[in-house]
Amino acid sequence: MTMHRLKMASVAVLFALSTVFGAIGAAQADTLDSILEVGKSKNEAARKSQQKIDRLADETRDLLTDYKTVMKQVDGLIVYNERLERQIKAQLDSINNIDESIEQVTIVQRQMMPLVIRMIDGLEQFIELDVPFNKDMRMKRVAFLRGNLDRADVSVAEKFRQVLEAYNIELQYGRGIDTYRDTIEIGGAERDVDFLRVGRIALVYQSTDGAVSGAWDKTSGSWVDLPSGEYDAAIRKGIRIAKKQATVELLNMPVAAPEAN
């Protein structure tokens, strides 16, 4: 009887211990699941944090690249602006020089106009006193120059250039030989003649029929007849040379003797 009671007590104790250990195991299982769930949450949070860190790192790297690019552009703009400042300074200096030149040109223009007028007057007087070859054409040139004096569309520089060109033309007349046909009064009648100009040292004529020859006498300022047969051949030869119909050779021309000083 006593043994039976002990066995029953042992079974009860064992059952009680089994219940306790089962409760403890269940509690430990719940605790482990909680720990695992917490670890999983921490891992997920760590993963999201790492993704955020990676995104921020990428954004920071992009911003740094953009910053470096912008700084390069800024450096380039600084160099460009410095160059522009130098160019602007040079242009301002040029403008100042141009303004000074314009002022000087205005002064020169005021001084040039009286000079141009005096040069035209001198040219006209020279033609009047010169050997009278192509006089109508030469005086028309003088009239053209005078007509330009009051023209606003012709600059002072152009007027001066035209006068210089007229002077140069007159200068060339003294260095060549020329012939042209015109009319002259001979014996009270107008006759067609061929004029021959040898520089400014001789101006002679011969009627188209070759019958009459004459020369300009600078001393008397008039035409004089030349002795028949003395210069006729030479004048005809000179006319042919001027027309490039004969080769150049020495000609016997009536030349005024030099005046003594």
Protein Blocks (a to p, Z undefined) as FASTA:
>chain_A
ZZmmmmmmmmmmmmmmmmmmmmmmmmmmmmmmmmmmmmmmmmmmmmmmmmmmmmmmmmmm
mmmmmmmmmmmmmmmmmmmmmmmmmmmmmmmmmmmmmmmmmmmmmmmmmmmmmmmmmmmm
mmmmmmmmmccehklmmmmmmmmmmmmmmpmkbcfklmmmmmmmmmmmmmmmmmcccddd
ddddeehiacddddddehjlbccdddfklmaccdddfklopacdddehklmmmmmmmmmm
mnopaccddddddddddddZZ
